[in-house]
């Protein structure tokens, strides 16, 4: 069975509002070194693409209602990877509304909305099942510069990482 996690990202200049909306705060005593999110510790990273990414292993935190609420004052993108059942999703929200969403489920890609320009360039390249699975996540990467295989470790993100910390619930 593969790894499973969800993430949501916003521009770094909205970081405080983002954390408030997630009902999280930085856990100063637990400066992350090489952390992958666990059920006990969600993780946040600022990446050099000027986006802040929140990671969680829970499938109950990043909901449609949360994305609608967060996106009232900022642009957000979200994704999920569940490798056991081979499910992946990506979406972008702004002004409380979903601009586009795409998911890979049961061997099929289902997309709606105004997909990023990147889609038009790469659409023809997604021919085999492995690339089809990543398609929604590639769309997210085209918006915020974060690709799911980087997970959230200093080793994975290398020089692109600015900060990496555990979070605790407020």
Order of alpha helices (4+ residues) and beta strands (2+ residues): beta-alpha-beta-beta-beta-alpha-beta-beta-beta-beta-alpha-alpha-alpha-beta
